[in-house]
Amino acid sequence: MIASLRGKLRKKLEDRVVVESAGVGYEVFLPPVAYRTLGEAVASEKDDASDLSLVIYYHATRDQPRPFLIGFTSELDKEFFEKLITVKDIGPLVAARALTCGVADLAAAIARQDEKFLRRLPGIGPQKARNIVAQLQAKVAKFALLKEPGAAESEPVPAPPPDEEEVRSLVWEVLVKQLGHRPSEAAQLITEALRRKPGLETAEELFDEIYRGRKAP
């Protein structure tokens, strides 16, 4: 089974590329977000020998024995995709084509039960959107808190100071809606974390402190 692929870009098609590695050309389907992330290496028609490095989902079944490769630019994107294909009626191609925006945005939409957002994705109708929310809402917390790759480097000026209430609200919502804590328990966990370590600026830092406190003897 192929888990990753590094080689030269030899051909660009509408939704896939051919990558040559060790003299073998591999046709790899790219979700829209991966195609966009690869940027000029794929988009430019001037250079057909760019180096590509992809994380691969290898798909083959008894009914479809011909292997089908789907490429991602990070292990986390592939991990999110693998959760998505566990949803009823969401196959690998449907899931891959639905990845038109960053995993963090998709996971956040699932966490807030935003079926309208999900229905705007290619191939996702009302029933599939409901299935995605029902089956994944409690499983996407870490993806919803991801920073998009390169976001910090592309920001030329310092970000504005974070809104503490907004951070508290986001963490409370994830604790209650995705991780199963009671509302009062979630509020207490947040309050205790901020008392132990005031000045936490991001949801990620607050989550780290909450679970550091829960693990402490």
Legacy VTK file of the C-alpha trace (Angstrom):
# vtk DataFile Version 3.0
C-alpha trace
ASCII
DATASET POLYDATA
POINTS 217 float
0.000 0.000 0.000
1.238 3.504 -0.805
1.263 5.868 2.210
3.279 8.767 0.809
4.720 9.876 -2.480
7.580 12.181 -3.401
8.595 12.901 -6.959
8.432 15.147 -10.017
5.217 16.638 -11.305
4.830 15.358 -14.862
1.232 16.155 -15.771
-1.555 18.399 -14.516
-5.216 17.650 -15.084
-8.341 19.373 -13.783
-8.496 17.518 -10.477
-5.421 15.315 -10.433
-1.720 15.177 -11.164
0.780 12.613 -12.369
3.810 12.349 -10.112
6.873 10.444 -11.306
8.797 8.615 -8.599
11.585 6.109 -9.266
10.601 6.000 -12.923
6.917 5.225 -12.262
4.151 7.744 -12.942
1.410 7.787 -10.304
-1.945 9.430 -11.017
-3.124 11.145 -7.836
-6.476 12.835 -7.269
-6.105 16.100 -5.333
-8.920 17.558 -3.219
-9.472 21.237 -4.084
-7.834 22.423 -0.854
-4.704 20.364 -1.577
-4.544 21.622 -5.161
-4.738 25.185 -3.842
-2.176 24.619 -1.091
0.382 23.274 -3.538
0.148 26.614 -5.316
2.491 27.363 -8.168
3.921 23.849 -8.289
0.586 22.688 -9.699
-1.040 25.842 -11.041
1.798 27.006 -13.271
1.892 25.583 -16.777
5.505 26.758 -17.192
7.120 24.143 -14.993
6.174 20.498 -15.358
9.005 19.133 -13.258
8.324 20.582 -9.827
8.995 18.457 -6.765
5.884 17.309 -4.937
5.529 15.555 -1.609
2.115 14.094 -0.808
0.502 12.046 1.923
-1.533 9.339 0.195
-4.855 7.662 0.890
-4.837 4.384 -1.013
-8.281 3.147 -2.018
-9.057 -0.238 -3.511
-11.924 -2.633 -2.854
-13.059 -6.014 -4.119
-15.688 -4.280 -6.261
-13.150 -1.684 -7.442
-9.796 -3.501 -7.536
-7.994 -0.789 -9.497
-6.097 1.296 -6.888
-7.120 4.930 -6.559
-4.751 7.429 -4.922
-5.905 10.599 -3.166
-3.200 13.076 -2.173
-2.993 15.447 0.791
-0.443 18.012 1.888
-0.530 17.022 5.577
-1.239 14.019 7.782
-3.953 15.966 9.628
-5.836 16.667 6.398
-5.738 12.954 5.619
-6.871 12.115 9.161
-9.861 14.452 8.825
-10.697 12.924 5.441
-10.603 9.439 6.985
-13.122 10.539 9.605
-15.322 12.027 6.885
-15.506 8.767 4.928
-16.830 6.942 8.005
-20.080 8.906 7.582
-22.949 7.066 5.930
-23.109 7.611 2.133
-19.806 9.559 2.068
-17.352 7.676 -0.133
-13.728 8.653 -0.783
-14.395 10.667 -3.943
-17.362 12.514 -2.442
-15.299 13.328 0.653
-12.271 14.444 -1.348
-14.288 16.709 -3.642
-16.004 18.242 -0.608
-12.671 19.466 0.786
-12.899 22.879 -0.849
-11.740 24.831 2.211
-9.422 24.289 5.140
-10.010 21.436 7.561
-10.315 23.910 10.456
-13.215 25.692 8.740
-14.996 22.442 7.923
-14.531 21.067 11.430
-15.794 24.305 12.968
-18.913 24.144 10.785
-19.538 20.574 11.923
-19.000 21.545 15.569
-21.586 24.322 15.380
-24.002 22.088 13.437
-23.945 24.436 10.445
-25.704 22.235 7.902
-26.244 25.201 5.580
-22.453 25.618 5.281
-21.997 21.904 4.626
-24.704 21.838 1.933
-22.665 24.340 -0.076
-19.892 21.772 -0.474
-19.812 19.810 -3.759
-21.776 16.570 -3.506
-23.172 17.276 -0.030
-26.970 17.478 0.058
-29.287 17.942 3.049
-29.214 14.290 4.174
-25.437 13.972 3.901
-25.024 17.243 5.818
-27.240 15.888 8.604
-25.304 12.626 8.679
-21.977 14.465 8.901
-23.133 16.569 11.856
-24.732 13.616 13.643
-21.719 11.317 13.294
-18.770 13.721 13.540
-19.826 16.569 15.815
-18.182 14.954 18.843
-15.024 13.950 16.941
-13.681 17.134 15.368
-12.562 19.283 18.325
-8.844 19.204 17.545
-9.406 19.969 13.853
-11.657 22.946 14.632
-8.820 24.523 16.616
-6.151 24.084 13.948
-4.348 27.083 12.507
-4.200 27.044 8.726
-0.687 26.271 7.406
1.258 29.446 6.685
-1.287 31.726 8.319
1.217 33.299 10.691
3.834 33.832 7.991
1.371 35.473 5.595
0.191 38.046 8.145
2.402 41.159 7.722
1.166 43.005 10.820
0.584 41.829 14.389
-2.830 40.344 15.007
-5.181 42.372 17.228
-5.408 41.367 20.890
-7.720 38.367 21.306
-11.135 38.766 22.875
-11.016 36.738 26.111
-14.765 36.203 26.116
-14.616 34.871 22.570
-11.886 32.387 23.537
-13.822 31.301 26.645
-16.988 30.892 24.574
-15.282 28.751 21.937
-13.647 26.477 24.503
-16.888 26.155 26.497
-18.795 25.194 23.332
-16.270 22.501 22.412
-16.190 21.104 25.960
-19.990 20.871 26.130
-21.072 20.066 22.582
-18.194 17.864 21.468
-16.533 16.458 24.561
-19.649 15.814 26.661
-18.989 17.978 29.726
-21.932 19.469 31.615
-22.261 23.250 31.083
-21.483 24.021 34.726
-18.502 21.654 34.705
-17.141 23.255 31.512
-17.452 26.734 33.004
-15.642 25.590 36.162
-12.805 23.994 34.171
-12.295 27.228 32.247
-12.401 29.392 35.375
-9.903 27.183 37.221
-7.523 27.113 34.243
-7.538 30.906 33.993
-7.036 31.220 37.744
-3.987 28.933 37.562
-2.589 30.702 34.524
-4.031 34.169 33.785
-3.452 35.810 30.445
-3.975 32.801 28.168
-4.583 34.260 24.722
-5.757 31.410 22.507
-8.210 28.531 22.688
-5.324 26.092 22.198
-3.477 27.484 25.248
-6.651 27.359 27.332
-7.320 23.732 26.337
-3.735 22.797 27.217
-4.078 24.347 30.665
-7.480 22.718 31.283
-6.158 19.235 30.560
-2.869 19.872 32.326
-4.916 20.685 35.437
-7.110 17.573 35.040
-4.022 15.330 34.812
-2.329 16.889 37.851
-2.528 14.784 41.057
LINES 1 218
217 0 1 2 3 4 5 6 7 8 9 10 11 12 13 14 15 16 17 18 19 20 21 22 23 24 25 26 27 28 29 30 31 32 33 34 35 36 37 38 39 40 41 42 43 44 45 46 47 48 49 50 51 52 53 54 55 56 57 58 59 60 61 62 63 64 65 66 67 68 69 70 71 72 73 74 75 76 77 78 79 80 81 82 83 84 85 86 87 88 89 90 91 92 93 94 95 96 97 98 99 100 101 102 103 104 105 106 107 108 109 110 111 112 113 114 115 116 117 118 119 120 121 122 123 124 125 126 127 128 129 130 131 132 133 134 135 136 137 138 139 140 141 142 143 144 145 146 147 148 149 150 151 152 153 154 155 156 157 158 159 160 161 162 163 164 165 166 167 168 169 170 171 172 173 174 175 176 177 178 179 180 181 182 183 184 185 186 187 188 189 190 191 192 193 194 195 196 197 198 199 200 201 202 203 204 205 206 207 208 209 210 211 212 213 214 215 216
